[in-house]
């Protein structure tokens, strides 16, 4: 997609330095991908907070199961 945007030079320069890219297109692509990944992580964190993981076995029971498995 071809887009015309106005982005402050310093912001673009910082992204290019941090992403180790030579051109603006690559820097913007990396910045957008990182933003999307960060938002997905935030959503996942919120989902886990709303419905935390629950284990049916205690840590000791899991250790015992692992020991049985690896001693066979």
N, C-alpha and C positions, 0 to 999 in steps of 0.2 A: 504494500500500500504506500502510495506516495502522499506525504503530508507536509504542510508548511506550518511550522510552529515557531513561536518566539520564546527562547529559553535563555536565561542569563548566561553569559560567557563563562563566568566563574563556576557555575554549576556544571556545565558541560565539561569544562577543563578538569574539575574535581573527579567527575565520573570517569573520564578518560584515564586519569592517573590511577585511580583506585582499581579500575577494571583492566588496566594495562592494554588499552586499545589505542589504535592509531587514528581511527576515524570516528566521526560523530555517530554514524548509523550503528556501528557495533556497540558503542557506548550506550546509546539509547536502548538498544535491544537487550543488553545485559541488565541495565537498570530496570526495565519493565519486567523482565523475567524474575529478577530478584524481588521486586515489589509483589508480584503475583505469588511467589513462593512464600513470602513473609505473611501475606494475608491468609493463605491456606493454612499455614502453621498456627496463626492466631485462631482461625475457625476451629481447627482440630483441638487446640488447647481449651477453647470455650466448651466444645462438645464433651471433652473429658471431664471438665469441671462440673458440667451439668449432670453427667452420668459416669461417675468414676468406675474404673475397672474393679471388679470384685472377683476374688479367687475363692475356689471351693475347698482348697487344701491349705493347710498351714505350711510355713516354710520348712518345718521339721518333716512333715509328711512328704513334701516334694524332695527333700534331701534323701529320705529313705527310698523313695521310688527311684531316684537317680542312682543310688548305690546299688540297688537290686539290678537295675538295667546294666550297669557297667561291670558287675561282678559275674555276669553270666558267661 
